[in-house]
């Protein structure tokens, strides 16, 4: 494992595949149970850990909500029959989400630079509550066309 030749998950999978439980597999399972118990005890007593986890969950939910907002046609369902067409539709959705996030990040950077110049910049109060995942200011209804490129890009 130290040299990177084999992943720890592969070792665990191999040990779990044996029909009879060997001592190493039993010991590793018990170590895992101890680690899980220690984590649960820490989770129950550490409100900061819970807060950080909640912040991470909220970011994921907002990103998912952005993609749901972009998927307004066909009742939000991907109805393409071929795997390739489904992949293309999902790639387009990811591209649109990335464009919105990029635009918002650039705009936030401009606003922060303007506030720094005006000396009204307070990073603690400003940036801790700002995310580039918002889309309320962007008109997302309409039809997005992705023309086929006939020339090769160098």
Buried (B, 14 or more C-beta within 10 A) or exposed (E): EEEEEEEEEEBBEEBEEEEEEEEEBEEBBEEEEEEEEEEEEEEEEEEEEEEEEEEEEEEEEBBEEBBEBBBEEEEEEEEBEEEEEEEEBBEEBEEBBEEBBEBBEEEBEEEBEEBEEEEEBEEEEBEEEEBBBBBEEBEBEEEEEEEEEEEEEE
